[in-house]
């Protein structure tokens, strides 16, 4: 058979083109979207040096402060918690800020979208405290928030200017032009715990639109987190484990050990906190790296859920002769462990081993036949705030550690 004439192939080409047209917009979005700054996924955090990071561990957070708002009320970081804030640095002095009307209009756009939602607000830090007294700020805010359904959705802070400049600069990482110090084009988005989650150009309507969508994303994540906690509260209470002493349940005894900073860490430091406990040693060639990597995942989850102040991880060395604080510190750094949340503990054998064996009911002993010279349990424990054992899990198995996280949420969801 001879070659088909090109003219005979034209209907086929038309058919293929028509079939491809519905997918063309999607293809363009994929191609063009690669170069766009804004992406609709979980928002990153920022390190103190400005790099984007995936977890809040060591991330940039508005520093604690004591300032005054337009109502002459004292405001601190804690008093802002629970609300998502779009942050602007500005002054109401139209002489030094001739673009004040344009900036206000941009802020009002974001404010209008969330005017009926109490957990979203605008936070302004003055660049000229001498001009922006509470009475001056009250006039400005009063003119612009009259459409809000809830009070205090627009907080304008003033006070000691040097302190405010420190918050803006080293605290929030906003750079200012010394030649034009009242012109700050950067807006920031703070989540409900005060972490910086995104930056925007104040003069860009497109980026203000991004901010509105980013707030919606953070609110969605919070809603999901709250739902998980409500579901956890409906689950059966965790059992209390261990041999009872008469009518009293088994509890972990008092202790005093040394952490990776070389500081004493004792039972007094865990009062009111839930503990996640394991045994390890830094030279372990077998299960310890696996368990530690699982606990690193738990560590990051604590931060993501905002539980880093309610839960601590305690890893007890079974090789105290070799596991010095410095050696444990390096081990923790490789895991990305925050030393305030994840403690690596050492101490005399005569104190460590009884605590592990009799307190936590874990296996821990030197062994000539075990790899690395020590035999210890692969279990990870949950210990409640009263020092009672509430769960034991195989720390080498992801499914078991996931179950531990669910049980932890159940325990924390109860008063």
C-alpha positions in Angstrom: 0.0 0.0 0.0 1.4 3.4 -0.9 1.9 6.4 1.5 -1.3 8.3 2.3 -1.5 11.8 0.9 -1.1 14.6 3.5 -4.5 16.0 2.7 -6.1 12.7 3.8 -4.5 13.1 7.3 -6.1 16.6 8.0 -9.3 15.3 9.5 -7.3 13.2 11.9 -5.2 16.2 12.9 -8.3 18.3 13.5 -9.8 15.5 15.7 -6.6 15.3 17.8 -6.5 19.1 18.2 -10.2 19.2 19.4 -9.5 16.4 21.8 -6.5 18.3 23.3 -8.2 21.6 23.8 -10.0 20.8 27.1 -6.7 20.0 28.7 -4.9 23.1 27.4 -5.9 25.4 30.4 -4.6 22.8 32.8 -1.4 22.4 30.9 -0.9 26.2 31.0 -1.5 26.3 34.7 1.1 23.7 35.3 3.6 25.4 33.1 3.0 29.0 34.3 2.4 28.0 37.9 6.0 26.8 38.3 7.2 30.3 38.2 4.6 31.8 40.5 5.5 32.7 44.1 2.2 31.8 45.6 1.4 28.1 46.1 -1.7 26.7 47.6 -0.3 24.2 50.1 0.8 24.2 53.7 2.6 27.5 54.5 6.3 27.2 55.6 7.8 28.9 58.6 10.9 31.1 58.5 14.2 30.6 60.3 15.8 33.5 62.1 18.0 33.9 59.0 15.0 34.2 56.8 15.1 30.7 55.1 11.9 28.8 54.7 11.6 25.8 56.9 8.9 23.1 57.2 8.4 23.0 61.0 8.1 25.7 63.7 11.1 24.2 65.6 13.4 27.3 66.0 11.2 29.3 63.6 10.8 33.1 63.7 8.1 34.1 66.1 7.1 37.5 67.3 9.0 38.1 70.5 7.2 38.6 73.8 6.5 42.2 74.5 4.5 44.7 76.5 2.9 47.5 74.5 -0.2 49.7 74.5 -3.0 49.7 72.0 -5.4 52.4 70.8 -7.6 51.8 73.9 -4.6 52.4 76.2 -4.8 48.7 77.1 -1.7 46.6 77.7 -1.0 44.1 75.0 1.4 41.1 75.0 2.2 38.2 72.7 0.1 35.9 74.9 -2.9 38.2 74.6 -2.8 37.9 70.8 -2.7 34.1 70.8 -5.6 32.3 69.2 -5.9 34.9 66.4 -4.4 35.1 62.9 -2.9 38.5 62.3 -1.9 40.4 59.2 0.9 42.7 60.5 1.8 46.2 59.1 4.4 48.6 60.3 3.3 52.2 59.8 2.4 55.5 61.3 -0.8 57.6 61.0 1.3 60.8 60.3 0.4 61.7 56.8 3.4 64.0 56.5 5.9 61.2 57.0 3.5 58.7 55.3 2.0 60.3 52.3 0.7 56.9 51.0 -1.2 56.3 54.2 -4.6 56.3 52.4 -3.4 53.7 49.9 -2.0 51.4 52.6 -5.2 51.7 54.6 -7.2 50.8 51.6 -5.2 47.6 51.2 -5.6 46.7 54.8 -9.3 47.3 54.6 -9.6 44.9 51.8 -8.2 42.1 53.9 -10.2 43.3 56.9 -13.4 43.3 54.9 -13.1 39.6 53.9 -12.8 38.5 57.5 -14.9 41.2 59.2 -17.3 38.6 60.6 -14.7 36.2 61.9 -13.3 36.9 65.4 -10.1 35.0 65.0 -8.6 37.1 62.2 -7.3 40.6 62.7 -5.0 43.4 61.7 -2.0 44.2 63.9 -0.2 47.5 63.3 3.1 48.5 64.9 3.8 52.2 65.0 6.9 53.6 63.4 6.4 56.9 65.2 5.3 56.5 68.8 5.7 60.2 69.5 2.9 60.9 67.0 0.9 57.8 67.4 -0.5 58.2 70.9 -3.4 56.0 72.0 -5.9 58.9 71.4 -4.5 59.4 67.9 -4.6 55.7 67.1 -8.1 55.5 68.5 -9.3 58.0 65.9 -7.6 56.1 63.0 -8.9 52.7 64.0 -12.3 54.0 64.8 -12.7 55.4 61.3 -11.6 52.1 59.7 -13.1 49.3 61.7 -16.7 50.4 62.0 -17.8 47.6 59.7 -16.3 44.9 61.9 -18.8 42.6 63.7 -16.4 41.9 66.6 -14.2 44.4 68.6 -10.5 44.3 68.8 -10.0 43.0 65.2 -7.7 45.9 64.5 -5.0 46.5 67.1 -2.6 49.4 66.7 0.3 49.2 69.1 2.4 52.0 70.5 4.9 52.4 73.4 8.6 52.7 73.7 9.9 53.2 70.1 13.2 51.5 70.7 11.4 48.3 71.8 9.0 48.5 68.9 12.0 48.9 66.5 13.6 45.8 68.0 10.4 43.8 67.5 10.2 44.9 63.9 13.9 44.3 63.1 15.5 41.5 65.0 12.2 40.0 66.1 10.2 39.9 62.9 13.1 40.3 60.5 11.8 43.3 58.6 14.5 45.4 57.1 14.1 49.2 57.0 15.7 51.7 54.7 17.7 54.2 56.9 17.1 56.9 54.3 13.3 56.3 54.4 12.5 54.6 57.8 8.8 55.3 57.7 8.3 53.5 54.4 7.9 49.8 55.2 6.4 47.9 52.3 6.3 44.5 54.0 3.3 42.9 55.5 3.6 39.7 57.5 1.1 36.9 58.3 1.3 35.6 61.9 -0.5 32.3 62.8 -2.5 31.8 66.0 0.7 31.1 67.9 2.6 34.1 66.7 4.9 32.4 64.1 5.7 34.2 60.9 4.1 32.2 58.0 4.3 34.5 55.0 5.5 37.9 53.7 3.7 40.2 51.2 4.2 43.5 49.4 1.8 45.9 50.9 1.3 47.8 47.6 0.3 44.8 45.6 -3.4 43.9 45.3 -2.4 40.5 44.0 -0.4 39.8 47.2 -3.1 41.1 49.4 -5.3 38.5 47.7 -2.7 35.9 48.4 -2.8 36.9 52.1 -6.6 36.5 52.2 -6.2 33.0 50.8 -3.3 32.1 53.1 -5.4 33.1 56.1 -8.1 30.8 54.9 -5.6 28.0 54.6 -4.3 28.5 58.1 -7.9 28.6 59.5 -8.6 25.4 57.7 -5.6 23.7 59.3 -6.7 24.9 62.7 -10.2 23.6 62.1 -8.7 20.2 61.2 -6.6 20.3 64.3 -9.5 21.2 66.5 -11.6 18.4 65.0 -8.9 15.8 65.7 -8.8 17.0 69.4 -12.6 16.7 69.7 -12.5 13.2 68.2 -9.7 12.3 70.6 -11.7 13.5 73.6 -14.5 11.0 72.6 -12.2 8.0 72.7 -12.0 5.7 75.8 -9.7 6.7 78.5 -6.2 5.2 78.4 -5.6 2.4 81.0 -3.1 2.9 83.8 -0.3 0.4 83.5 2.2 -1.2 85.9 1.9 -3.0 89.3 -0.3 -1.2 91.8 0.9 -0.5 95.3 -2.2 -1.3 97.2 -4.9 1.1 96.2 -2.3 3.4 94.5 -1.2 3.0 90.9 2.4 2.6 89.9 4.2 5.9 89.4 7.6 6.9 88.3 9.8 7.9 91.2 11.6 11.1 91.7 14.9 11.6 89.8 17.7 14.0 89.1 19.8 13.5 86.0 21.9 15.6 83.6 20.7 16.7 80.2 22.6 17.4 76.9 23.3 21.0 78.0 25.1 19.7 81.1 22.3 21.0 83.4 20.4 19.1 86.0 17.0 17.9 84.9 14.7 16.4 87.5 11.2 15.4 88.3 10.5 19.0 89.2 11.1 20.0 85.5 8.3 17.7 84.2 5.6 18.7 86.7 2.3 19.1 84.9 3.7 17.7 81.6 3.1 14.5 79.7 6.3 12.5 79.0 7.3 10.3 76.1 10.1 8.1 77.3 12.6 5.7 75.8 16.1 4.2 76.5 19.0 4.6 74.0 22.7 5.1 73.7 24.5 7.3 71.1 26.8 4.5 69.8 23.9 2.0 69.4 24.3 0.3 66.0 20.9 -1.3 65.8 17.5 -0.1 67.0 18.4 3.3 68.5 18.7 5.1 65.2 15.3 3.8 64.1 13.6 4.7 67.4 15.2 8.1 67.4 14.1 8.8 63.9 10.5 7.9 64.9 10.8 10.2 67.9 12.1 13.0 65.7 8.8 12.6 63.8 6.9 12.8 67.1 9.0 15.9 68.1 7.9 17.7 64.9 4.3 16.7 65.4 4.3 18.2 68.9 5.3 21.5 67.4 2.9 21.3 64.5 0.0 20.7 67.0 1.2 23.4 69.4 1.9 20.9 72.2 5.6 21.6 72.7 4.8 23.2 76.1 2.6 20.4 77.3 4.7 17.4 76.3 8.4 16.5 76.6 10.5 13.6 75.2 12.9 12.0 77.6 15.6 9.7 76.1 17.7 8.0 78.8 21.2 6.7 78.0 22.0 3.2 79.1 25.7 4.0 78.5 26.4 6.8 80.9 30.1 6.3 80.9 30.4 7.3 77.3 27.3 9.4 76.7 28.6 12.8 78.0 26.4 15.8 77.7 28.4 17.0 74.7 28.0 13.7 72.9 24.3 13.7 73.5 24.0 17.3 72.4 25.6 16.4 69.0 23.3 13.4 68.7 20.3 15.6 69.4 21.4 18.2 66.9 21.6 15.6 64.1 18.0 14.8 64.9 16.9 18.4 64.9 15.8 18.2 68.5 14.8 21.3 70.4 16.7 20.9 73.7 13.8 22.5 75.6 11.4 19.8 74.4 13.5 16.7 73.8 15.9 15.9 76.7 18.7 13.4 76.4 19.6 12.3 79.9 22.6 10.7 81.5 23.8 10.1 85.1 25.3 7.5 87.4 24.4 3.9 86.5 23.1 3.4 90.1 20.5 6.1 89.4 19.7 5.5 85.7 19.2 1.8 85.7 16.8 1.6 88.7 14.8 4.5 87.2 14.5 2.7 83.8 14.0 -0.8 85.2 11.8 -0.1 88.3 10.3 3.2 87.4 9.6 3.0 83.7 9.6 -0.9 83.7 12.0 -0.9 80.7 14.8 -3.3 80.1 18.3 -1.7 80.4 21.5 -3.5 81.2 25.1 -4.1 79.9 25.5 -7.2 77.8 28.5 -8.9 76.3 26.4 -10.4 73.6 24.3 -7.4 72.5 25.4 -5.2 69.7 27.1 -2.2 71.1 27.5 -3.8 74.5 24.0 -2.9 75.9 20.7 -4.6 75.9 17.7 -2.3 76.2 14.0 -2.2 75.4 12.6 -1.1 72.1 9.5 0.3 73.8 8.5 4.0 73.9 6.2 5.0 76.8 3.6 7.6 77.5 3.7 8.9 81.1 1.0 11.2 82.2 1.3 14.4 84.3 0.9 12.4 87.5 3.8 10.1 86.6 1.6 7.1 85.7 2.4 4.8 82.8 -0.4 5.1 80.2 0.9 3.3 77.1 3.7 1.3 75.7 4.6 1.0 72.0 7.2 -0.6 69.8 9.4 2.4 68.8 10.7 0.6 65.7 7.4 0.4 64.0 5.7 3.4 62.3 2.2 2.0 62.9 2.9 1.7 66.6 4.3 5.2 66.9 1.2 6.5 65.0 -1.0 4.7 67.5 1.0 6.3 70.3 0.4 9.7 68.8 -3.3 9.0 68.7 -3.3 7.9 72.3 -1.3 11.0 73.3 -4.0 13.2 71.8 -6.6 11.2 73.7 -4.8 11.8 76.9 -4.2 15.5 76.3 -7.8 16.0 75.3 -9.0 15.2 78.8 -8.9 17.7 81.7 
